[in-house]
Amino acid sequence: MFKDLAKIYVKGGDGGNGVVAFRREKFVPRGGPAGGSGGKGGDVYLVASPRHNTLAHFAYKVHFKAERGKHGSGSNKQGARGKDLEVPVPPGTEVYDAETSEFLGELLEPGERLLVAHGGRGGRGNYAFRSSTNQAPRIAEKGEPGEERWLRLELKLIADIGIIGVPNAGKSTLLARITRARPKIADYPFTTLAPNLGVAFIDDADVVLADIPGLIEGAHRGVGLGDDFLRHIERTRVLIHLLDGLSPDPAGDFHAINQELELFNPQLADKPQVVGFNKMDLPDVRTRWPEIRDQLADIGVEAIPISAATGENVDALLRRAVAMLKELPPPERKRALPVIRPADEDSFTIEKREEGWIVRGKRIERAAAMTNWDYYEAALRFHRIMEAMGIAQALQDAGVKDGDTVIIGNVELEWRDDFFY
């Protein structure tokens, strides 16, 4: 099954928890804090794998989560880092944030890796909180939650030359003739329901060709098999435009296909094309060739008469396409644009709802998630963070009352005029 679109969920591993522990040794009556910090959670990477050529494997699994970091322990032992998770994707995959449509990167060469979800940092143990004024802290942090997001994956086949044309023009037959690919071939439209790839060897060059399913008028709007496969032409560098010798109007087909390319993406219309007039093995087609040749010449198109079935002039067609390919500059990678985000992590919002007061903000939500509420000192420290950030005062100004519920991330607190519970 060919699949070139997928949506997956990725989550970096949570950081390990820090612990509260004290040095307990013989002849050391007042051992200091010795609670170790937790390890960092594993990251999630997408990796270009030559073993995959579609996104079909994501039809069965869409959730991917890296290993969480190990918890700290006594004697100031830090928890081990969680293992990174590598998710294989086929070369040619473009990666987008599913919520914002932000372009994150593309994976073209086998082995390339793209970091898509960071693991959370480990929570600090009480050894990290020691100070001259607090020599026996009873406080530790939970691990930071790992980054999570939904991704949209789009596969665009990586080919040097794309073969385009109307349905039943003979594209699959041509691909089978010049490569070892064995696409499904039959004498009816839309035989090819998925792009096919093949490698051709001509003189001193080896090139990758893609047979793109037939295009018809309205393809850019999704008519026929249209926009499902037009994206695969975007990475090809040269196009072989195959005309059907049995078509009532081959020159009209040429105009229609090029118009669909331009409507889908204006850059596609600028790609160099080699035009082939197919099915010269049929007497009727050979008879009308001079007329079609003149019609194409009137619009500045020099077509090569070929027969994909017998191989007539196929090498000449391929050589011309390869010659154009060699004259082109190396392909440019698609670059992720820099995304400008607010540098102030201390910003927050407060909203009154039926369930309580909702406080949102990157830093305060992270602090709430990492606070270990089993320790009084940890809760007290969180209260000080609320005051230092101005959130406590903002809640009071907004009208929070004694006993109200305050929700920060996944944490629910009960407001008291003197403290949280």
Secondary structure, DSSP 4 states (H G I P E B T S, - for coil): ----EEEEEEEPPPPPPP---B--BTTBTT--B-PPPPPPPPPEEEEE-TT-SSSGGGGT--EEEPPPPPPPBTTTBPPPPPPPEEEEE-TTEEEEETTT--EEEEE-STT-EEEEEPPPPPPP-GGGG--SS-SS----BPPPPPPEEEEEEEE----SEEEE-STTSSHHHHHHHHSS------SSTT---S-EEEEEEETTEEEEEEEPPP--TTGGGT-TTHHHHHGGGTT-SEEEEEEETTSS-HHHHHHHHHHHHHHH-TTGGGS-EEEEEE-TTSHHHHHHHHHHHHHHHHTT---EE-BTTTTBTHHHHHHHHHHHHHHSPPPPPPPPPPPP--S-TT--EEEEETTEEEEE-HHHHHHHHHB-TTSHHHHHHHHHHHHHHTHHHHHHHHT--TT-EEEETTEEEEB-SS-B-
